[in-house]
């Protein structure tokens, strides 16, 4: 599967954070719109690449 550049950016932010982040924090660190990040997070969650240790927080 080909990973889009924006998905790669979100994944890298989560990987480098070292702690679970909220969608808004991910968007700020990636320099992206939070709605777009939310869509990417949902896609990555369905693929099993991202997990949610507690409500509204995401990590790899």
C-alpha positions in Angstrom: 0.0 0.0 0.0 1.2 3.5 -0.8 1.3 5.9 2.1 0.4 9.5 1.2 2.9 12.2 2.3 0.4 13.6 4.7 -0.2 10.2 6.4 3.5 9.8 6.7 3.9 13.2 8.3 1.1 12.4 10.9 2.7 9.0 11.6 6.2 10.6 12.1 4.8 13.2 14.5 3.2 10.5 16.6 6.3 8.3 16.5 8.6 11.1 17.6 6.2 12.5 20.3 6.9 9.8 22.8 3.5 10.2 24.3 -0.2 10.2 23.2 -1.3 13.4 21.4 -4.6 15.0 20.7 -5.6 15.7 17.1 -5.1 19.4 17.5 -1.6 18.9 18.8 -0.7 16.6 15.9 -2.0 19.1 13.4 0.1 21.9 15.0 3.2 19.8 15.0 2.7 18.6 11.4 1.6 22.1 10.1 -1.7 20.7 8.9 -5.4 21.4 9.3 -6.9 19.5 12.2 -9.9 18.2 10.2 -7.5 16.6 7.7 -5.5 15.1 10.5 -8.7 13.7 12.0 -9.4 11.9 8.7 -5.9 10.6 8.5 -6.0 9.4 12.1 -9.3 7.5 11.5 -7.7 5.8 8.4 -4.6 4.9 10.2 -6.6 3.5 13.2 -8.6 1.3 10.8 -5.3 0.0 9.3 -4.0 -0.7 12.9 -1.1 1.7 12.6 -2.4 4.1 15.3 -4.0 3.3 18.6 -6.0 5.3 21.1 -4.9 4.7 24.6 -7.6 7.0 26.0 -10.4 9.0 24.4 -9.2 11.6 21.9 -5.5 10.8 22.3 -3.5 8.8 19.7 -0.2 7.1 19.6 1.7 4.5 17.5 
